[in-house]
């Protein structure tokens, strides 16, 4: 089995946020609604784990929780202003690019930054983070099918 680039937590979050972004901004969706849709694209989804992810997103301000009979979750920010970088940073953190050696377990580069390989890897890390910043939840929402868009 290969190594994942993102955690399952981030995978759940991206899918849930994209689903919510298909609704008018501020619309409230319930956990069971998100779970039902997510299960249609990710059959092994854990509702308990999804609930935990949505709570974490709420604590980070990416979602807002609505209490009561018509309660659930709503986007906490405009999906066009919410990037993949924001989601990854909120749940897993984004390493401080260029401050450590990507090839060593040490905090500092063992070759005192004279390593051309390290410089190349820092460039790749920066490009990766910039790519995450350039993709928004609104972009992803346009690409998915939901019960509201399937006809």
N, C-alpha and C positions, 0 to 999 in steps of 0.2 A: 504494500500500500504506500502511495506517495505522500509526501509532506504537503499539507495545505498551506496556501499563501495567507489565507485569512482564517480566523477561528469560526466555528459553527455559530457562535454568538453574533459575529459580524454578518454572516450569511443570513441568519434569521432577520436581523435588523434591516439589512438592505432590502430584502424581499418585503417585509412588513411596511417599511416606509414608502417603497414604490407603490405598493397596493393602496396605501392611504392617500398618496399623492394623486391617484386617479380620481379621487373625490374632490368636490369643491373645497378650497382651503378653509379649514376650520371645522369641517364635517367630522362628527364623532363616529367612530367605529368600535365595535365590541371585540373583546378578545376572541370569543367563539367565531365571529365573522372572519377575522384575520386568520385564525387557525384553520378554518375550513378552506379558505382560499389557498393558504400556504400548503396545506396537505395535498391539494390538487396538483401542485408543482413539485412538492417535496414530501413524498408519501410517508416517510419515517419521522415526521415532525413531532416533537414533544410539546404539548400544550403548556405543561408546567415550565419548561425551559423558555418557551416563547414568552410566557407571562413574566418571567424573571428578566428577559431581555427588554421587554417593553417598560418595565419598572426602571431599569437602568437608564434607558433613553429618556424617561421622564425626569429622573434625578439630574441628568445632564442638560435638560432644557430642549432636547430635540423633539420631545413629545410633551403634551400636557394631558393630565388625567382629569376626567370629568366624572364626578360622583353622582350617584342617584340612579333612579329607574332607567333613565335614558343615557346612562353613563358609559364610559369607555375611554378611548384615547383619540386625540386629535394631534395633528402636526403642530409642533411648537414654533416652527419657523417655515417660511415660504420654501417650498421644495426646490425652487430655482436658485435659492441661496444656501441650500444644504448640500454640501459636497460629500463624496465618498470619504475624503480625508477627515471631515468632521465626524462621520460615523465611526471610522476606524479609531480615530483619536479618542472618542468618547468611551469606546468599549475595550480596546486593546492597547491604546497608546501608539503614538508614532515616535520612533526613536529620533533622538536629536542627531540629524544627519551631519556627518563630517566631524563629529567630536570623539568618535571612538574608532578603533580598527574593526572593520567588518570581518577580518580573517583571524582574529585573536580573541581569546576570552578576557584579555586584559582591557582595562578601561582606556589605556593610552596605547597608541601605536608603538610597538616595540622597536621600530626603526626610526622613531622620532620624526615621522612624517616625511622621510626621504624616499619612501616607497612609491614608485610609480604605479604599482598595482593598486595600492590603497587610494591614490588620487583617482584612478579610473573607477574604482568601486564607489567612491563618494559621488562622482558624477552620475553614475547609474542610480544610486539611491535618491539623489536630488530629482532626477527625471521621473522616477517612480512616484515620489511624493507629489510632484507637480501634476502628474497624470491623475492622481487621486483627487487633487484639488479641482481639476478641470471637468470632472464628471459629476453632474448633480443628480439628486434624486428625481428631479423633474425629467431629466434626460432618460433615466431608466424607466420611469413611469410610462413614458410614451411608447416603450418597447414591449411592455407586458400586456397580456390579455387577462381581463378580469370579468366577472359576470356582468359588469356594467358595459363592457366593450365587446363582448362576444355576441355576434348576431349573424 
